[in-house]
């Protein structure tokens, strides 16, 4: 399991869209669980991730990249669980 954690963390540090999606999910989850934090911060990161994904959809090299797919999955996971 540790290798898997290192793999998604490593990808998050290399892909900007996935990074913003992941930070959005973590901050939103923290805000919901502990009733602390700024939900606007999560929204700001989610909006940035969506903007980056939208820009990639016109680029054949990036539209189905691991980072793009991971960002979309992360955003979808958040939407399903809230």
C-alpha positions in Angstrom: 0.0 0.0 0.0 2.9 2.4 0.7 4.1 2.2 -2.9 0.6 3.2 -4.1 0.6 6.2 -1.7 4.0 7.3 -3.0 2.9 6.9 -6.6 -0.2 9.2 -6.3 1.8 11.7 -4.2 4.6 11.7 -6.7 2.1 12.3 -9.6 0.5 15.2 -7.7 3.8 16.9 -7.4 4.4 16.6 -11.2 0.9 17.4 -12.5 -0.6 20.8 -11.7 -4.3 19.8 -12.5 -4.1 16.7 -10.3 -2.3 18.7 -7.5 -5.1 21.3 -7.4 -7.8 18.6 -7.5 -6.1 16.6 -4.7 -5.6 19.7 -2.5 -9.2 20.7 -3.1 -10.4 17.3 -1.9 -8.2 17.3 1.2 -9.2 20.8 2.3 -12.9 20.2 1.6 -12.8 16.9 3.5 -11.0 18.6 6.5 -13.5 21.4 6.5 -16.5 19.0 6.5 -15.1 16.6 9.1 -13.7 19.1 11.6 -15.9 22.1 10.9 -12.8 24.2 10.5 -10.9 25.7 7.7 -12.0 27.7 4.7 -14.3 26.0 2.2 -13.5 28.7 -0.2 -9.9 27.4 -0.4 -11.2 24.0 -1.5 -13.4 25.7 -4.1 -10.6 27.8 -5.4 -8.4 24.7 -6.0 -11.2 22.8 -7.6 -11.9 25.7 -10.0 -8.2 25.8 -10.9 -8.2 22.0 -11.5 -11.3 22.3 -13.8 -9.8 25.2 -15.7 -6.6 23.2 -16.3 -8.5 20.1 -17.4 -10.6 22.1 -19.8 -7.5 23.6 -21.4 -6.1 20.1 -21.8 -9.1 18.7 -23.6 -8.1 20.3 -26.9 -4.5 18.9 -26.7 -4.2 15.3 -28.0 -1.1 14.7 -25.9 -2.7 15.8 -22.6 -6.4 15.0 -22.9 -6.0 11.4 -21.8 -2.8 11.7 -19.7 -2.5 10.1 -16.3 -2.6 13.6 -14.6 -5.8 14.6 -16.5 -7.6 11.4 -15.7 -6.5 11.5 -12.1 -7.7 15.1 -11.7 -11.1 14.2 -13.2 -11.4 11.1 -11.0 -10.5 13.2 -7.9 -13.0 15.9 -8.7 -15.7 13.2 -9.5 -14.9 11.4 -6.2 -15.4 14.6 -4.3 -18.7 15.4 -6.0 -20.1 11.9 -5.3 -19.2 12.0 -1.7 -20.5 15.5 -0.8 
